[in-house]
Amino acid sequence: MDSCFSTCFVMNLFKRKQSRTRPVDTVFNLPIVSTNWPPGSGFASGIIDLGGIQVSQVSTFNKIWATYDGGQDNQGATVFEPTGIPQGFSMLGSYSQPNNKPLFGYVLVAKDVSSSTSNSTLKKPIDYTLVFNTSSLKVTQDSSCYIWLPVAPDGYNALGHVVTTTPDKPPLDKIKCVREDLTDQCESSSWIWGSSDVNFSDVRPINRGTQAPGVSVGTFVAQNGAETSPPSISCLKNLNPLSKIMPNLLQINSILQVYSPLMYLHPDEEYLPSSVNWFFSNGALLYKKDEESSPIPIAQNGVNLPQDPNNDGTYWLDLPADDVNKDKVKKGNLQSAESYVHVKPMLGGTFTDIAMWIFYPFNGPGRAKVKFLDIKLGKIGEHVGDWEHVTLRVSNLDGQLWKMYFSQHSKGEWVDSSQLEFQTDNNNNRPVFYSSLHGHASYPHEGLVLQGRNGIGIRNDSAKSSMIMDLEKFVLVSAEYLEPFVVEPSWLKYFREWGPKIDYDLDEELRKVEKILPWKLKDVFINIIRNLPKEVLGEEGPTGPKVKNNWSGDEV
């Protein structure tokens, strides 16, 4: 009897331990051969001076607390604090992430390097406020968790939480607050975990762009309930020139050799990418309003395109006028295709964003899924000229690829490196992504993504094929901080549309589709289609990369 009891007890313990195993228990490392970047001023040196304060990036952690249900995929979340902090540096806050993916994150730690003895950039908190404790939550958790907000001295701000498993306040020297002029306002970003009582979120600077000084610290914020007020913590601010620690030309080339992705086109794709100059040299035309009968052939690099920064509908590009060349150019030319690279500082110069633009001469017609029916949408979705992009986000502290952005029609998504696909190519592991059939939206994984709801919407299908575009074949078209060493091509400064307004009647095209739909689904389908952005409906050609909001701003 005793033996049976012992055996059952051990088995139950084992089962409980097994049930608490989550992807976060594994540390993710980029499957890329470590690179010694070419020499430069400060890129990937491990430390950045923000002006009176130095920061270093720490991605080794001690686990403090975890819950095993709720949150993303109902797998819970874990809270960590940084370990292995370099000598002289101080913790600014704790790190948290969902349990449904491997451990892969960072927090910044800080060191006071100001010359002032009376106005130091870092100070201990004067007290702590208990934000929340989890003892009353009906969740599976290691123990009770106590989340503390440092009470900063006057003129200073807290940048993160301290988390304990007892109700005793943490020591005052556990964490540092930062002088107000070196901090920036932040906002909640992606949701990590929560309940009706408390929610954990990542935070980021409210103002983000190529000139914005706000710096993400990597810490998380805990807020009571569904609180929508500004977070109780701040971000950092870079008072030094943002370009000071950006990669130089040699380093950019080296980064792209290591991280440039491979793009799979769908096996049924008819409309392939091409180089811009292939499009021009094969008969693309420049049209002017009221002079449509005499379009102008476009010269190499677009040197005869209008260069004023306006989009007033006066000019547009189109395919060749004759049918033979028109059909040829529509189909693109994969052999000529190259990615067009824009390099820019982001998050106060602590990251380099490398936007890699791809040009398609033509965007094909859309297809819809209506419950069990797959439907061709006639001309809906067609347009001349299609610009798509992915963006690599590389840390200027360690040169590591942290995230990748995938443009998808009018929006897109950021994906952590731990969630990317990698493929061995020339003895190096390269990120992989997929271009959707006809629409050319970018996705991190193959399959069907439905743009709609309740099983009704536009199909975005992607899959592997023998048609692969290697984005390592690139042209660096812009890096404003490296001017005049990087000269923008004339076509990049063309602000008008890369295709004409498509002359079709949307109502007539929808009526054709309606005829084959069950009557109960007609109204739902029409409402979903009409609410799609113009980028999906394809009624007019797109503008070029430099006109997009993300050119000088963050990706959305």
ZADRENMAR-52325 format. One line per field, with one value per residue (C-alpha): residue number from 1; x, y, z negated; residue in one letter. Coordinates in steps of 0.05 Angstrom, whole numbers. Layout:
N
resi: (NUM, ...)
u: (X, ...)
v: (Y, ...)
w: (Z, ...)
resn: (A, ...)
//
This chain:
556
resi: (1, 2, 3, 4, 5, 6, 7, 8, 9, 10, 11, 12, 13, 14, 15, 16, 17, 18, 19, 20, 21, 22, 23, 24, 25, 26, 27, 28, 29, 30, 31, 32, 33, 34, 35, 36, 37, 38, 39, 40, 41, 42, 43, 44, 45, 46, 47, 48, 49, 50, 51, 52, 53, 54, 55, 56, 57, 58, 59, 60, 61, 62, 63, 64, 65, 66, 67, 68, 69, 70, 71, 72, 73, 74, 75, 76, 77, 78, 79, 80, 81, 82, 83, 84, 85, 86, 87, 88, 89, 90, 91, 92, 93, 94, 95, 96, 97, 98, 99, 100, 101, 102, 103, 104, 105, 106, 107, 108, 109, 110, 111, 112, 113, 114, 115, 116, 117, 118, 119, 120, 121, 122, 123, 124, 125, 126, 127, 128, 129, 130, 131, 132, 133, 134, 135, 136, 137, 138, 139, 140, 141, 142, 143, 144, 145, 146, 147, 148, 149, 150, 151, 152, 153, 154, 155, 156, 157, 158, 159, 160, 161, 162, 163, 164, 165, 166, 167, 168, 169, 170, 171, 172, 173, 174, 175, 176, 177, 178, 179, 180, 181, 182, 183, 184, 185, 186, 187, 188, 189, 190, 191, 192, 193, 194, 195, 196, 197, 198, 199, 200, 201, 202, 203, 204, 205, 206, 207, 208, 209, 210, 211, 212, 213, 214, 215, 216, 217, 218, 219, 220, 221, 222, 223, 224, 225, 226, 227, 228, 229, 230, 231, 232, 233, 234, 235, 236, 237, 238, 239, 240, 241, 242, 243, 244, 245, 246, 247, 248, 249, 250, 251, 252, 253, 254, 255, 256, 257, 258, 259, 260, 261, 262, 263, 264, 265, 266, 267, 268, 269, 270, 271, 272, 273, 274, 275, 276, 277, 278, 279, 280, 281, 282, 283, 284, 285, 286, 287, 288, 289, 290, 291, 292, 293, 294, 295, 296, 297, 298, 299, 300, 301, 302, 303, 304, 305, 306, 307, 308, 309, 310, 311, 312, 313, 314, 315, 316, 317, 318, 319, 320, 321, 322, 323, 324, 325, 326, 327, 328, 329, 330, 331, 332, 333, 334, 335, 336, 337, 338, 339, 340, 341, 342, 343, 344, 345, 346, 347, 348, 349, 350, 351, 352, 353, 354, 355, 356, 357, 358, 359, 360, 361, 362, 363, 364, 365, 366, 367, 368, 369, 370, 371, 372, 373, 374, 375, 376, 377, 378, 379, 380, 381, 382, 383, 384, 385, 386, 387, 388, 389, 390, 391, 392, 393, 394, 395, 396, 397, 398, 399, 400, 401, 402, 403, 404, 405, 406, 407, 408, 409, 410, 411, 412, 413, 414, 415, 416, 417, 418, 419, 420, 421, 422, 423, 424, 425, 426, 427, 428, 429, 430, 431, 432, 433, 434, 435, 436, 437, 438, 439, 440, 441, 442, 443, 444, 445, 446, 447, 448, 449, 450, 451, 452, 453, 454, 455, 456, 457, 458, 459, 460, 461, 462, 463, 464, 465, 466, 467, 468, 469, 470, 471, 472, 473, 474, 475, 476, 477, 478, 479, 480, 481, 482, 483, 484, 485, 486, 487, 488, 489, 490, 491, 492, 493, 494, 495, 496, 497, 498, 499, 500, 501, 502, 503, 504, 505, 506, 507, 508, 509, 510, 511, 512, 513, 514, 515, 516, 517, 518, 519, 520, 521, 522, 523, 524, 525, 526, 527, 528, 529, 530, 531, 532, 533, 534, 535, 536, 537, 538, 539, 540, 541, 542, 543, 544, 545, 546, 547, 548, 549, 550, 551, 552, 553, 554, 555, 556)
u: (0, 56, 94, 33, 22, 94, 93, 28, 53, 117, 79, 31, 89, 121, 56, 48, 119, 109, 45, 85, 136, 130, 170, 196, 237, 283, 330, 329, 394, 397, 417, 468, 543, 569, 599, 656, 628, 677, 706, 667, 652, 605, 559, 554, 604, 560, 551, 515, 523, 456, 486, 505, 483, 511, 467, 484, 438, 428, 392, 410, 358, 338, 266, 227, 155, 110, 37, 18, -50, -84, -50, -27, -47, -70, 2, 14, 74, 140, 175, 251, 303, 370, 432, 505, 498, 564, 603, 582, 514, 447, 380, 323, 268, 246, 230, 168, 144, 90, 106, 85, 152, 225, 260, 286, 288, 330, 330, 376, 419, 449, 511, 518, 575, 556, 607, 557, 564, 500, 454, 469, 432, 414, 385, 356, 281, 258, 205, 162, 87, 54, 19, -11, -3, -29, -48, -123, -119, -148, -90, -37, 26, 92, 75, 45, 76, 85, 96, 129, 134, 194, 176, 225, 258, 234, 261, 269, 225, 218, 230, 207, 182, 215, 180, 184, 152, 143, 105, 170, 190, 253, 318, 323, 389, 357, 339, 354, 310, 332, 335, 273, 309, 336, 267, 211, 136, 118, 56, 33, 52, 39, -1, 38, -12, -69, -138, -195, -153, -84, -49, 24, 46, 109, 121, 152, 161, 99, 137, 177, 212, 279, 289, 251, 298, 256, 290, 256, 283, 255, 218, 144, 88, 34, -33, -94, -153, -164, -132, -121, -85, -12, 37, 66, 137, 178, 224, 295, 315, 378, 407, 465, 461, 422, 470, 530, 526, 493, 529, 576, 574, 619, 578, 512, 538, 561, 494, 457, 502, 483, 409, 380, 320, 298, 228, 185, 134, 70, 75, 16, 42, 38, 59, 132, 177, 228, 280, 255, 302, 276, 206, 230, 272, 215, 168, 138, 107, 98, 30, 9, -62, -94, -36, -55, -46, 29, 60, 135, 182, 218, 294, 341, 337, 277, 319, 262, 208, 180, 222, 177, 149, 76, 22, -32, -56, -21, 26, 24, 61, 32, 49, 71, 16, 21, -11, 49, 96, 41, 30, 105, 117, 56, 89, 153, 223, 249, 321, 327, 292, 332, 314, 318, 347, 332, 373, 348, 357, 300, 283, 332, 387, 391, 366, 378, 317, 334, 273, 280, 232, 209, 177, 125, 101, 31, -14, -61, -136, -160, -195, -245, -266, -339, -348, -337, -333, -270, -287, -248, -260, -254, -215, -219, -149, -114, -68, -4, 57, 62, 111, 121, 173, 201, 242, 299, 307, 380, 407, 461, 486, 502, 487, 434, 370, 314, 252, 227, 168, 123, 82, 11, -30, -44, -14, 33, 63, 127, 152, 206, 267, 250, 186, 219, 235, 308, 338, 409, 439, 513, 531, 491, 421, 377, 307, 252, 186, 129, 95, 20, -11, -27, -31, 43, 33, 90, 80, 129, 98, 63, -11, -77, -89, -161, -173, -243, -283, -325, -296, -311, -259, -201, -154, -79, -47, 27, 70, 140, 158, 219, 211, 255, 279, 344, 341, 416, 417, 404, 415, 426, 380, 377, 411, 400, 454, 506, 494, 529, 559, 491, 457, 382, 362, 315, 258, 257, 242, 182, 123, 66, 30, 64, 0, -64, -131, -163, -223, -273, -340, -333, -409, -411, -354, -389, -454, -418, -395, -462, -494, -458, -467, -522, -569, -555, -482, -489, -497, -443, -394, -408, -401, -333, -307, -329, -293, -226, -172, -160, -93, -132, -187, -134, -173, -110, -35, 7, 57, 131, 170, 189, 116, 97, 89, 140, 195, 209, 164, 157, 123, 49)
v: (0, 48, 29, 43, 110, 130, 109, 146, 208, 209, 198, 254, 301, 280, 293, 362, 379, 356, 397, 459, 450, 506, 532, 588, 536, 534, 591, 612, 626, 652, 593, 637, 632, 688, 744, 791, 854, 899, 955, 1019, 1075, 1041, 990, 924, 948, 926, 996, 1058, 1127, 1163, 1226, 1222, 1150, 1087, 1027, 954, 899, 838, 776, 726, 719, 688, 662, 695, 672, 638, 623, 565, 583, 644, 691, 672, 600, 593, 576, 631, 677, 681, 739, 744, 791, 803, 767, 776, 852, 884, 916, 988, 979, 976, 941, 985, 933, 861, 824, 783, 743, 693, 619, 598, 615, 603, 652, 708, 779, 833, 889, 949, 962, 1030, 1065, 1138, 1170, 1242, 1290, 1320, 1301, 1336, 1317, 1244, 1210, 1149, 1146, 1094, 1096, 1125, 1071, 1019, 1016, 948, 946, 877, 810, 746, 708, 717, 696, 628, 608, 555, 591, 575, 617, 685, 741, 813, 867, 931, 999, 1040, 1108, 1153, 1215, 1283, 1295, 1220, 1166, 1091, 1048, 980, 936, 893, 826, 784, 721, 748, 809, 841, 903, 895, 930, 1002, 988, 933, 980, 1050, 1107, 1153, 1229, 1257, 1291, 1223, 1191, 1191, 1176, 1105, 1065, 993, 951, 876, 840, 788, 758, 778, 770, 816, 838, 851, 854, 850, 886, 905, 980, 1023, 1098, 1134, 1173, 1127, 1145, 1158, 1222, 1203, 1196, 1146, 1081, 1016, 988, 918, 918, 903, 941, 912, 949, 936, 906, 933, 999, 1043, 1101, 1114, 1063, 1078, 1071, 1110, 1094, 1121, 1178, 1186, 1257, 1241, 1240, 1178, 1162, 1157, 1082, 1063, 1013, 1039, 1016, 956, 935, 942, 896, 846, 848, 836, 777, 745, 763, 775, 729, 681, 693, 636, 651, 610, 552, 580, 652, 684, 755, 754, 809, 845, 899, 970, 979, 916, 946, 1012, 980, 935, 990, 1020, 1088, 1154, 1186, 1258, 1281, 1312, 1285, 1211, 1202, 1214, 1175, 1178, 1117, 1116, 1122, 1078, 1093, 1137, 1199, 1230, 1219, 1280, 1293, 1341, 1311, 1314, 1264, 1307, 1257, 1292, 1234, 1158, 1098, 1042, 978, 980, 1001, 941, 876, 830, 871, 887, 813, 801, 857, 838, 771, 803, 775, 738, 734, 810, 820, 854, 882, 957, 971, 1030, 1033, 1077, 1088, 1066, 1070, 1125, 1095, 1032, 991, 992, 979, 951, 956, 911, 932, 887, 911, 872, 901, 874, 851, 795, 787, 767, 704, 697, 642, 640, 584, 521, 559, 586, 644, 682, 757, 778, 843, 858, 864, 878, 937, 958, 966, 932, 950, 902, 898, 863, 898, 869, 900, 892, 914, 967, 939, 868, 864, 811, 804, 812, 819, 818, 857, 829, 879, 854, 900, 964, 936, 881, 844, 842, 772, 755, 720, 660, 651, 656, 599, 590, 552, 531, 567, 568, 542, 597, 596, 648, 673, 650, 683, 674, 718, 707, 686, 746, 795, 789, 802, 775, 720, 686, 617, 583, 569, 606, 672, 696, 771, 775, 740, 679, 639, 693, 739, 748, 690, 700, 634, 621, 559, 536, 528, 526, 601, 634, 706, 716, 785, 785, 810, 881, 954, 1003, 1060, 1102, 1113, 1185, 1185, 1163, 1218, 1236, 1165, 1135, 1169, 1157, 1136, 1182, 1132, 1133, 1207, 1197, 1210, 1195, 1129, 1069, 1049, 1079, 1079, 1013, 1026, 975, 979, 948, 940, 902, 856, 842, 827, 773, 741, 747, 702, 641, 653, 624, 681, 678, 694, 750, 810, 787, 777, 844, 882, 849, 864, 937, 948, 924, 977, 1002, 966, 900, 922, 948, 1005, 1047, 1038, 1045, 1100, 1083, 1067, 1138, 1160, 1107, 1127, 1076, 1110, 1158, 1125, 1058, 998, 988)
w: (0, -20, 43, 87, 53, 64, 137, 151, 115, 157, 221, 205, 190, 257, 294, 261, 279, 350, 356, 338, 393, 443, 504, 459, 422, 483, 498, 572, 608, 679, 723, 758, 757, 712, 751, 737, 768, 806, 763, 752, 703, 654, 687, 648, 595, 538, 507, 531, 500, 498, 469, 395, 392, 424, 438, 450, 473, 428, 454, 398, 344, 278, 276, 220, 230, 281, 293, 337, 366, 395, 444, 514, 534, 461, 442, 391, 383, 345, 311, 309, 283, 318, 295, 314, 312, 332, 275, 262, 295, 260, 273, 299, 296, 306, 370, 386, 446, 464, 452, 522, 554, 535, 489, 533, 508, 476, 426, 425, 364, 350, 324, 303, 343, 331, 302, 253, 179, 158, 216, 231, 287, 244, 174, 128, 116, 50, 41, 77, 91, 96, 164, 157, 125, 157, 94, 109, 182, 200, 245, 243, 219, 185, 125, 110, 150, 123, 175, 149, 181, 158, 129, 165, 132, 158, 228, 243, 274, 265, 327, 303, 247, 194, 183, 120, 93, 23, -4, -29, 9, 52, 31, 54, 89, 132, 189, 214, 237, 293, 296, 329, 388, 409, 411, 461, 458, 476, 493, 485, 545, 552, 498, 459, 409, 364, 334, 315, 256, 285, 353, 374, 438, 474, 479, 533, 545, 568, 620, 666, 730, 762, 721, 657, 596, 556, 536, 517, 452, 462, 395, 386, 352, 306, 306, 265, 303, 373, 355, 416, 383, 402, 372, 304, 331, 382, 440, 449, 494, 536, 530, 578, 654, 675, 731, 685, 676, 743, 788, 842, 915, 904, 843, 882, 936, 884, 848, 913, 931, 865, 856, 926, 933, 988, 1016, 1042, 1095, 1100, 1151, 1189, 1190, 1259, 1241, 1219, 1192, 1236, 1229, 1239, 1298, 1332, 1326, 1357, 1412, 1435, 1454, 1390, 1405, 1368, 1379, 1366, 1355, 1417, 1459, 1456, 1531, 1527, 1469, 1459, 1454, 1387, 1388, 1347, 1272, 1287, 1300, 1340, 1287, 1250, 1187, 1148, 1083, 1103, 1120, 1154, 1205, 1263, 1279, 1275, 1303, 1345, 1382, 1456, 1504, 1551, 1528, 1539, 1496, 1446, 1432, 1427, 1377, 1336, 1321, 1295, 1298, 1237, 1264, 1264, 1196, 1141, 1073, 1061, 992, 947, 882, 825, 750, 705, 631, 616, 658, 616, 676, 751, 794, 863, 908, 969, 1024, 1081, 1146, 1186, 1253, 1242, 1185, 1205, 1193, 1124, 1101, 1045, 998, 979, 930, 973, 1040, 1073, 1120, 1173, 1167, 1240, 1244, 1169, 1142, 1209, 1215, 1251, 1207, 1139, 1084, 1026, 971, 911, 857, 816, 746, 724, 656, 659, 592, 614, 689, 677, 718, 668, 711, 782, 810, 865, 906, 921, 964, 923, 858, 835, 776, 735, 720, 669, 697, 654, 696, 765, 812, 830, 889, 901, 961, 978, 909, 875, 846, 879, 860, 907, 924, 974, 1026, 1032, 1098, 1142, 1083, 1064, 990, 948, 895, 848, 860, 919, 919, 925, 890, 898, 900, 873, 818, 803, 861, 913, 944, 992, 998, 987, 1007, 1002, 1012, 1031, 1104, 1148, 1158, 1106, 1101, 1063, 1031, 1022, 1094, 1072, 1089, 1031, 1053, 990, 923, 906, 851, 902, 953, 999, 1002, 1019, 1077, 1087, 1158, 1196, 1196, 1119, 1121, 1166, 1119, 1167, 1179, 1211, 1247, 1275, 1242, 1264, 1307, 1281, 1247, 1177, 1171, 1237, 1216, 1150, 1185, 1226, 1162, 1128, 1180, 1155, 1081, 1036, 1020, 945, 957, 1009, 963, 914, 972, 1005, 938, 925, 995, 993, 927, 953, 965, 1036, 1036, 1037, 1085, 1133, 1165, 1175, 1178, 1116, 1099, 1091, 1027, 1009, 1006, 954, 881, 859, 899, 842, 790, 757, 789, 773)
resn: (M, D, S, C, F, S, T, C, F, V, M, N, L, F, K, R, K, Q, S, R, T, R, P, V, D, T, V, F, N, L, P, I, V, S, T, N, W, P, P, G, S, G, F, A, S, G, I, I, D, L, G, G, I, Q, V, S, Q, V, S, T, F, N, K, I, W, A, T, Y, D, G, G, Q, D, N, Q, G, A, T, V, F, E, P, T, G, I, P, Q, G, F, S, M, L, G, S, Y, S, Q, P, N, N, K, P, L, F, G, Y, V, L, V, A, K, D, V, S, S, S, T, S, N, S, T, L, K, K, P, I, D, Y, T, L, V, F, N, T, S, S, L, K, V, T, Q, D, S, S, C, Y, I, W, L, P, V, A, P, D, G, Y, N, A, L, G, H, V, V, T, T, T, P, D, K, P, P, L, D, K, I, K, C, V, R, E, D, L, T, D, Q, C, E, S, S, S, W, I, W, G, S, S, D, V, N, F, S, D, V, R, P, I, N, R, G, T, Q, A, P, G, V, S, V, G, T, F, V, A, Q, N, G, A, E, T, S, P, P, S, I, S, C, L, K, N, L, N, P, L, S, K, I, M, P, N, L, L, Q, I, N, S, I, L, Q, V, Y, S, P, L, M, Y, L, H, P, D, E, E, Y, L, P, S, S, V, N, W, F, F, S, N, G, A, L, L, Y, K, K, D, E, E, S, S, P, I, P, I, A, Q, N, G, V, N, L, P, Q, D, P, N, N, D, G, T, Y, W, L, D, L, P, A, D, D, V, N, K, D, K, V, K, K, G, N, L, Q, S, A, E, S, Y, V, H, V, K, P, M, L, G, G, T, F, T, D, I, A, M, W, I, F, Y, P, F, N, G, P, G, R, A, K, V, K, F, L, D, I, K, L, G, K, I, G, E, H, V, G, D, W, E, H, V, T, L, R, V, S, N, L, D, G, Q, L, W, K, M, Y, F, S, Q, H, S, K, G, E, W, V, D, S, S, Q, L, E, F, Q, T, D, N, N, N, N, R, P, V, F, Y, S, S, L, H, G, H, A, S, Y, P, H, E, G, L, V, L, Q, G, R, N, G, I, G, I, R, N, D, S, A, K, S, S, M, I, M, D, L, E, K, F, V, L, V, S, A, E, Y, L, E, P, F, V, V, E, P, S, W, L, K, Y, F, R, E, W, G, P, K, I, D, Y, D, L, D, E, E, L, R, K, V, E, K, I, L, P, W, K, L, K, D, V, F, I, N, I, I, R, N, L, P, K, E, V, L, G, E, E, G, P, T, G, P, K, V, K, N, N, W, S, G, D, E, V)
//
